[in-house]
Amino acid sequence: MQKKSTVAEVWQRKYPEQVVLAITRADDGRTNVMAVGWVAIVSDEPAMYMLGIDDNAYTLELIRKNKEFVIAFPGKAMAKETLYFGTVHGHDIDKGKASGLKFEPAEKVNAPLLADAVTNIECKLVTEYRPGNCPLVIGEVIACHVNTDENIKRLINAGTGYDLQ
């Protein structure tokens, strides 16, 4: 049975949901990483992803400037770092370095891969779209990488308040 509800109430019950990291690089070499909850595949030919990123995010600024980014699916062991990436702004800090995680060079973009992630997806910016108050960036997949350890499981957000598991 269903009852009339609000969007806010419905969103409280949408979990679990995926968590991904958007990785960019600043001109001075700093690695910027941001946790992104609003993510979707929007095309399979060519393969494309959509990320919803707030206007004031340093990640959005770097994507607009560099026209490229990496999407990384973090493993369960990265919950602490993922929370850090999602709650600290990167305008004045090298979040990659501060996290203590390892990064490695990407194949086609200047932003690095997260070495111990489940997967890394290199993207070039195709377009930005604003259907509401949050900009959506669309990136075409230009290279993909998977972790050699198939036992690493993806981190998810299991509930409100960043219940990362």
C-alpha positions as CSV (number, residue, x, y, z in Angstrom):
1,M,0.0,0.0,0.0
2,Q,1.2,3.5,-0.8
3,K,0.6,6.8,0.9
4,K,1.1,10.4,-0.3
5,S,4.5,11.7,0.6
6,T,7.0,14.4,0.1
7,V,10.2,14.3,-1.9
8,A,12.2,14.8,1.3
9,E,10.5,11.7,2.9
10,V,11.1,9.6,-0.2
11,W,14.8,10.6,-0.4
12,Q,15.2,9.3,3.2
13,R,14.3,5.8,1.9
14,K,16.3,5.8,-1.4
15,Y,19.3,4.0,0.1
16,P,21.5,2.2,-0.5
17,E,23.1,4.3,-3.2
18,Q,26.4,4.3,-5.0
19,V,29.2,6.6,-4.0
20,V,31.8,7.7,-6.6
21,L,34.7,10.0,-6.5
22,A,35.4,12.6,-9.1
23,I,39.1,13.3,-9.5
24,T,40.6,16.4,-11.1
25,R,44.0,18.1,-11.1
26,A,44.8,21.7,-10.6
27,D,47.3,23.6,-12.6
28,D,49.8,23.5,-9.7
29,G,49.6,19.7,-9.6
30,R,47.3,19.4,-6.6
31,T,45.0,16.4,-6.8
32,N,41.4,17.3,-6.0
33,V,38.9,14.5,-5.1
34,M,35.2,14.9,-4.4
35,A,32.6,12.4,-3.3
36,V,29.6,12.5,-5.6
37,G,26.3,10.9,-4.9
38,W,24.3,12.0,-8.0
39,V,25.8,9.8,-10.7
40,A,24.3,8.0,-13.7
41,I,25.2,6.3,-16.9
42,V,23.5,8.4,-19.6
43,S,24.7,6.7,-22.8
44,D,26.3,3.4,-23.8
45,E,27.3,4.4,-27.4
46,P,29.4,6.3,-26.8
47,A,29.7,5.5,-23.1
48,M,28.9,8.5,-20.9
49,Y,28.4,9.3,-17.3
50,M,26.6,12.2,-15.7
51,L,27.7,13.8,-12.4
52,G,25.6,16.3,-10.4
53,I,28.1,18.8,-8.8
54,D,27.2,21.9,-6.8
55,D,28.1,25.3,-8.2
56,N,30.6,26.2,-5.6
57,A,32.6,23.0,-5.8
58,Y,36.3,23.2,-6.8
59,T,35.8,20.0,-8.7
60,L,33.3,21.7,-11.0
61,E,35.6,24.6,-11.5
62,L,38.4,22.3,-12.5
63,I,36.2,20.2,-14.8
64,R,35.1,23.3,-16.6
65,K,38.7,24.5,-17.0
66,N,40.4,21.2,-17.9
67,K,37.5,19.5,-19.8
68,E,38.4,16.2,-18.2
69,F,38.1,14.1,-15.0
70,V,38.3,10.6,-13.6
71,I,35.4,8.8,-11.9
72,A,36.6,6.3,-9.3
73,F,34.5,3.7,-7.5
74,P,36.1,3.5,-4.0
75,G,36.4,0.2,-2.1
76,K,34.9,-0.4,1.3
77,A,38.2,0.2,3.0
78,M,38.1,3.9,1.8
79,A,35.1,5.0,3.8
80,K,37.0,7.4,6.0
81,E,38.8,9.0,3.1
82,T,35.5,9.2,1.1
83,L,33.8,11.0,3.9
84,Y,36.8,13.4,4.0
85,F,36.5,14.0,0.2
86,G,32.8,14.7,0.6
87,T,33.1,17.1,3.5
88,V,36.3,19.2,2.9
89,H,36.5,21.7,0.1
90,G,39.6,21.6,-2.1
91,H,40.2,25.2,-3.0
92,D,43.2,25.5,-0.7
93,I,44.4,21.9,0.0
94,D,45.7,19.0,-2.0
95,K,43.0,16.6,-0.9
96,G,44.7,13.6,-2.7
97,K,47.9,14.1,-0.7
98,A,46.1,14.9,2.6
99,S,44.1,11.7,2.3
100,G,47.1,9.4,2.3
101,L,45.7,7.3,-0.5
102,K,47.8,6.3,-3.5
103,F,47.3,7.6,-7.0
104,E,48.8,6.6,-10.3
105,P,49.0,8.3,-13.7
106,A,45.9,8.0,-16.0
107,E,46.3,6.9,-19.6
108,K,44.5,9.7,-21.4
109,V,43.7,12.5,-19.0
110,N,45.9,14.7,-16.7
111,A,43.9,13.8,-13.5
112,P,45.2,10.7,-11.7
113,L,43.7,7.3,-11.1
114,L,43.0,6.2,-7.5
115,A,45.3,3.2,-7.3
116,D,43.3,1.0,-4.9
117,A,39.8,1.9,-6.2
118,V,37.5,-0.9,-7.6
119,T,37.5,0.9,-11.0
120,N,38.6,4.2,-12.5
121,I,37.0,5.7,-15.6
122,E,38.7,8.5,-17.5
123,C,36.3,11.0,-19.0
124,K,36.4,14.0,-21.3
125,L,33.7,16.7,-20.7
126,V,31.0,16.6,-23.4
127,T,28.6,19.2,-22.0
128,E,27.1,20.8,-18.9
129,Y,23.4,21.0,-18.4
130,R,21.3,22.7,-15.8
131,P,17.8,21.3,-15.5
132,G,17.4,22.7,-11.9
133,N,19.6,24.2,-9.3
134,C,22.4,21.7,-9.7
135,P,24.7,21.6,-12.7
136,L,25.1,18.2,-14.4
137,V,28.3,17.5,-16.2
138,I,28.3,14.8,-18.9
139,G,31.6,13.0,-19.6
140,E,32.4,10.6,-22.4
141,V,34.4,7.6,-21.2
142,I,37.7,7.5,-23.0
143,A,39.6,4.9,-20.9
144,C,38.7,2.4,-18.2
145,H,40.7,0.6,-15.5
146,V,39.8,-2.2,-13.0
147,N,41.6,-3.3,-9.9
148,T,43.5,-6.5,-10.3
149,D,42.1,-7.7,-6.9
150,E,38.6,-8.8,-7.7
151,N,37.8,-9.3,-4.0
152,I,37.7,-5.5,-3.3
153,K,34.0,-4.6,-2.9
154,R,32.5,-1.2,-3.7
155,L,31.7,1.3,-1.0
156,I,28.0,2.3,-0.8
157,N,26.1,4.9,1.2
158,A,23.5,2.8,3.1
159,G,21.6,5.7,4.7
160,T,21.2,9.3,5.7
161,G,24.1,10.9,7.6
162,Y,26.7,9.2,5.4
163,D,26.3,5.6,6.5
164,L,29.2,4.4,4.4
165,Q,29.6,0.6,4.1
